[in-house]
Amino acid sequence: MDVTTLAVALISVGGTLGGTLGGAVLSQRASRAQAAEQNQRADRQREQERDEQALQAKRDLYARLNTAARAYRVAARDAVQAAERGESVDPAPLDAAKEAWADQYSQGQMALAKDILQIASALNRSLGVGYSVVKQLPSSSDFSDAYSRAKAWFSGPLSDGVYLLRSAT
């Protein structure tokens, strides 16, 4: 056998093996790149789902906060109207509404954006003042003055606060 034939045979075998190995390496790189792309896509999708869940949780909190504020307002209004009619005022609904508001407000303090928390804080103060006004109605020496203050609270700071909270969220 001559050297040239041997060289051609070795080069042919080397080329075949090199091509096979090169193809395998390229295929492996493509698979890795595809897997990395799929992982990145899955990471982006998980991040988007987390963001959507956080947004939904915040919306749920806003809705519960708004519902509690409105329930508090209704309970206080009912107590004022009962006092105006000369009926005895059951404190339980107003106290329950106050507690429900306090619970939602405390959750909101940990999760609300700063500007919305400022509105909720102002509303919280207004609700506290209104609670005192309503509680003092039955024992007031000047019922017409106390009723006027309660009406002013409903039509002014309380209504504005509930509206602002709803508008801001």
C-alpha positions in Angstrom: 0.0 0.0 0.0 1.3 3.3 -0.8 1.5 6.3 1.5 -0.8 8.4 -0.6 -3.6 5.9 -0.3 -3.0 5.6 3.4 -3.0 9.4 3.8 -6.3 9.7 1.8 -7.9 7.0 3.9 -6.8 8.7 7.2 -8.0 12.1 6.0 -11.3 10.6 4.9 -11.8 8.8 8.2 -10.7 12.0 10.1 -13.1 14.1 8.1 -16.0 11.8 8.7 -15.3 11.6 12.4 -14.6 15.3 12.6 -17.8 16.1 10.7 -19.8 13.8 13.0 -18.2 15.2 16.1 -18.6 18.8 14.9 -22.2 18.3 14.1 -22.8 16.8 17.5 -21.1 19.8 19.2 -23.1 22.3 17.1 -26.3 20.4 17.8 -25.5 20.3 21.5 -24.8 24.1 21.5 -28.1 24.7 19.7 -30.0 22.6 22.2 -28.4 24.5 25.1 -29.2 27.8 23.5 -32.8 26.7 23.0 -33.1 25.5 26.6 -31.6 28.8 27.9 -34.2 30.7 25.8 -37.0 28.5 27.1 -35.8 29.1 30.7 -35.7 32.9 30.1 -39.2 32.8 28.7 -40.4 30.8 31.6 -38.7 33.2 34.1 -40.3 36.2 32.3 -43.7 34.5 32.4 -43.3 33.7 36.2 -42.3 37.3 36.9 -45.3 38.6 34.9 -47.6 36.3 36.9 -46.1 37.5 40.2 -46.7 41.1 39.1 -50.3 40.3 38.1 -50.9 38.6 41.4 -49.4 41.5 43.3 -51.6 44.0 41.3 -54.7 41.8 42.0 -53.9 41.6 45.7 -53.6 45.4 45.8 -56.9 45.8 43.9 -58.5 43.5 46.4 -57.1 45.5 49.3 -58.4 48.7 47.8 -61.8 47.2 47.3 -62.0 45.9 50.9 -60.8 49.3 52.2 -63.4 51.1 50.2 -66.1 48.6 51.3 -65.1 49.0 55.0 -65.2 52.8 54.7 -68.6 52.8 53.1 -70.0 50.4 55.7 -68.6 52.6 58.4 -70.3 55.6 56.9 -73.6 53.8 56.5 -73.5 52.6 60.1 -72.8 56.1 61.4 -75.5 57.6 59.2 -78.0 55.1 60.5 -77.1 55.9 64.1 -77.4 59.6 63.5 -80.8 59.2 61.8 -82.0 56.9 64.6 -80.9 59.5 67.2 -82.7 62.3 65.2 -85.9 60.3 65.3 -85.6 59.9 69.0 -84.9 56.1 68.8 -82.3 54.4 71.0 -79.1 53.8 69.1 -77.6 50.3 69.1 -73.8 50.8 69.2 -73.0 47.3 67.9 -73.3 48.0 64.1 -71.2 51.2 64.4 -68.6 49.5 66.5 -68.4 46.5 64.2 -68.0 48.8 61.2 -65.3 50.7 63.1 -63.4 47.4 63.8 -63.7 46.3 60.2 -62.3 49.6 59.0 -59.5 49.4 61.5 -58.6 45.9 60.3 -58.5 46.9 56.6 -56.7 50.2 57.3 -54.0 48.4 59.3 -53.5 46.0 56.3 -53.4 49.0 54.0 -50.7 50.7 56.0 -48.4 47.9 55.0 -49.3 47.8 51.3 -50.7 51.0 50.0 -48.7 53.5 47.9 -47.7 56.6 49.8 -50.2 58.9 48.1 -53.1 56.5 48.7 -52.0 55.9 52.2 -52.1 59.7 52.9 -55.7 59.7 51.7 -56.6 56.7 53.8 -54.9 58.2 56.8 -57.0 61.4 56.4 -60.1 59.3 56.0 -59.1 57.4 59.1 -58.9 60.6 61.1 -62.2 61.8 59.7 -63.9 58.5 60.6 -62.5 58.7 64.1 -63.9 62.3 64.6 -67.2 61.2 63.2 -67.3 58.2 65.5 -66.9 60.6 68.5 -69.6 62.9 67.1 -72.1 60.0 66.7 -71.3 58.5 70.1 -71.9 61.8 71.8 -75.3 62.4 70.2 -77.4 60.6 72.8 -75.8 62.4 75.7 -75.6 65.8 74.0 -77.1 68.8 75.9 -77.7 70.7 72.6 -79.1 68.0 70.3 -79.7 70.4 67.4 -76.0 71.5 67.5 -74.8 67.9 67.8 -77.0 66.8 64.9 -75.8 69.7 62.8 -72.1 68.7 63.4 -73.0 65.1 62.5 -74.7 66.2 59.2 -71.7 68.5 58.4 -69.4 65.5 59.0 -71.4 63.4 56.5 -71.7 66.0 53.8 -68.1 67.3 54.2 -65.0 65.4 55.3 -66.4 61.9 55.4 -68.0 62.0 52.0 -65.0 63.7 50.5 -62.7 61.1 52.1 -64.6 58.1 50.9 -64.8 59.6 47.4 -61.1 60.4 47.3 -60.2 57.0 48.5 -62.4 55.4 45.8 -61.0 57.8 43.1 -57.4 57.3 44.1 -57.5 53.5 44.0 
